[in-house]
Amino acid sequence: MSKLTAALVAVLLMMVGLPALPAQAATAASEAPQLTAVELVSAAQLAPGQTAKVRFTLSQPAQSVVFSYYDESLSETRQIKWSGNPGPGAFTAEASAVVGGDDYYDGLYRLSSIDVKYEKPGVDYPYVRFLRNSTYEALNVDGAGDPRLQSLDFVIKNPSRVLLVPQNTLAPSFAARMDLDWSRAVQGTISPGSWTTGVNIIKVQWVVDGLVENYGTMASTKPFVGWASSPNYGKNLKLRITTITPGFKSVSAESVPYLFVAASPSRGSVPR
């Protein structure tokens, strides 16, 4: 027994002197990972306490994948995440997030982007982004982007946390002044109209013969000096104001149609 005890003590002493094992190094990718497959594997309708899951396949190793979703205010995002070190080559994994009753509003959640971070020698913090639209913004302007992301939306049923629905009581308007811009854009006063108290962030857009052009995001609903987005003379334009205020559903209101015409020596705008 004494010999066995001595042997065990000797083994323990040897283990104390051993160096710690190094952490597993991240696997480097030879090129930016491509999204070869993606699908929503959880139910299309979820309740608080349930888990949202998205399965994806990448062509190269990655260390994290983040799916960003906009709620119906179009101002706040929620994320479904995966992280790990899958080893070299293509791999399939699932990103997930538990639906918190205090975090998710009742309504539709639209996927806007997928951010993939990966390791690449000589490059600091490389990542690749896959977009639903041509930009990271929630509002679709030109329809360009990855159509696969449009199939990953889901609905949250959470009647205890509901977005307010804003009302527009005075329509937006545009009062043109004169053409001062070198690109022939028309300057004037943009009036966002009157909205429910609490609505304080808006998106300003021009609708040009039915096509939407972004102007910008404003943290105010007071009138300001702006321009028609481009020299669209001879085309019907409408000013569209879309609310993107946290706590409120996103809704839109439009002005009367305008027709910009060339005149000498200046140019004007006439409501139709």
N, C-alpha and C positions, 0 to 999 in steps of 0.2 A: 504493500500500500504506500509505503514511504517513497519507493522508487517511482510509482505512478504520480504521486503528488509533485515530486521534484520535476518530473517531465512536463507536467501541465504548467508549472510555474515558469519553466524555461521557455515554453511556447508563448506564454503571455508576454514575457519580457521581450521576446523577439518581435511580437506584433506591435508593441508600444513604439519600437524603434523604426517601424516601417513608415515611409512617406505616404501622404494622402494620395489617392488616385486622382489624376487630373480630370476636370470636367470634360464631358464629351464635346468636341469641337463641332461647330455648325458646319453642315455640308455646303460647299460652295456650288453655285450654279454656273454652267458654262455660258449661259445666255439668260435673258429675261424669261421667266416662266410664262407659258401660254395657258390660257384657260381652255382646256379641251372638252370639259363637260361640267355642267352645274344643274342642280335641281333642288327644289324645296321638298324635303322628305317628311317634315312635320305636317300637321293638318293645315288647310288653308284658312281655318278659323280657330283661334286660340283664346283661352281665358287666363286670367291671372293664376300663377302657380304652374302652368304648363310650360313646355320648353319648345322654343322655335329652333329648327334645325335645317341647315343647308348642306348638302353633300356636293363636293367639288373635286375635280381632277385637274392637276397641273402637270405640265410637261417636264418641269425641272423642280428641284428641291426649293423649298421656301421655309421661312421660320415663323411667319405669321400671316394670317388672312383675315381681313376685317370687312364685313358687309355692313354698309351704312344705309339706314332706312329713314325716310322722312315721314312724320305723322301728317295728318290732314291740315295742320296749320301751315305746312310747308316751311316751317322755321326751325323746328327741332328735330334732331336725329337720334335714333337708337341703334346700337351696334350688336351684331352677332359675330363672335370671334372664334378663331382657332389659332393655336400656336404649338410648335414642336420642332423636332429635327428628324425628318422622315428618312434620311439617307439619300444616296444618289439616285438620279433617274426620276421618272414619272411616279406620281403617287396620288392616292385618293384619300380624303379625310372628310370630317364633318365639323362645321362651325355650329356653335349653339349658344343660346342665352335663355335664361329663365325669365318669363314674363312677370314683371313685378307690378302689383296692383297700384302702387304709388308712382310708377314710372311711365306706364303706358296709358295713353288716352284711348277711349273707345273709338274705333274706326279703322280705316284702311292705312296700311304701312307700305309705302312704295320704295323699292330698292333704288338708290341713286348711283351707288358706286361700289366697287370691290377693290380694296388696296392690298397688294401682295408685297411683303418685304422679304428680301432674299439676300444671301451672301454672294459677293462677287469680288475676286481679288483686285485690289487697287482702287476700289470704288467705295466711298463712304455712304452707308445707309441707302443702298439702292432699293427702289421699289417700282412696281408697275401698277397702273390704275386702269381698271375697266369701267367704262361709263355707260349708264343707261341712255343719256343724251350726249350731246357734244361737249357739254360743260358739267361741272359738279353741281350746278344749281338744280333746285327741285323743279322749276318751271321749264317745260319742254318748249324750245324755241323752233328748232329746225328739224327735229325728229331724227337727227343723226346719232349714232351710238351703237351699243351692242344690244340687239333685240332680245337676246337670251335673258337679260336682266329684267325684262318686263314680265317674265313668267314666274318671278320669285316673290311677288307681293303676297301679303297675307292680311287678314282682318283680326283685330282684337275686340272681343266682347267684354267691355268693362263699364257697365252702366253707372258705377260709382264715380267715374272720372270722365266727364263729357266736355268736349270743346264747345264754347259758346259760338253762336252763329251771328256774325256782325250784319248790320243793316246799312245800306247806302241810302241816305235821305235826300242828297243833292248830287246829281250826276257830275262826273269829271268834265272839265272844259279846258280849252286852249285858246288864249287870246294872242294872236300873232301880232308882232310889231313890224320889223323890217328885216330884210335879208342882209346880214352883216358878215356871215361866215364865208370863208374862202371856198368851201365846198358847196355853197348855195343852200345850206340848211337854213330853215326858217326859225328865227328867234321869237320867243314869246313867253307869256306867263302860263305855267301849268298849274291848274287848280285841281287838286285830287278829289274835291267834292267833300260832302259831309258824311261821317261814319259814326257808328256806335262808339260811345265813350270807352276808351281803353285801347282802341285800334291805333297804333302809333308807328308801325313799320309797314311800308308798302313797296310794291314793285311797280315801276312805271314802264309801260310798253306802248309801242305804236303798232297798230294793225294796218298793214298796207295791202290793200286788195285781198284781204283775208289771211295774209301771212303775218306772223308775229315777229317783231323786232324788239329786243330789249333796250331800254334806256338806262336803267339803274335801280338800285335799292335806296329808298329814302327813309330815314328814321324820323319822319314827321309827316303830318297830313296838311301842312300849311302850304299856300301857294308859293311857287318859286319860279325863277327864270330858267327856261330850258329851251331846247331846240327840237324840231322834228328830226327824227333819227337819221334821215338821209334825204337827198334832193329828189323826192318822189313827186315831181310836178306832173300833173295830169292824172294822178292816181287818187283813189278814195282812201283817206286815212281816218282812223279812229284812235283816240287816246284811251288806253285801257289801264285801269288801276286795279291791282290785285293785292289783297291783304296777305301779309306773311307775318302776323303778330302772334307770339306765343300765347296759348290759351284760347285762341279764336280759330275757327275753321277758316280756311282760305276761300274767299269769294272774290268775284270780279265785277266791275262796273265800267261801262264805256261811255264816251262822249258821243255827241252827234257826229256824223261823218263830215269830213272836210275835203275840199279839193283845192290843192295849191296850184296856182296858175302864174305864169310869167307875165310881168307887166313892166312898163317902162315909166319912170326910171327905177322903180322898186318893185318888189314882189309882195303879194299879200295872200291871205288865207280867207276863204269864204265858207261858212257852214252851209251844208246843202239840206 
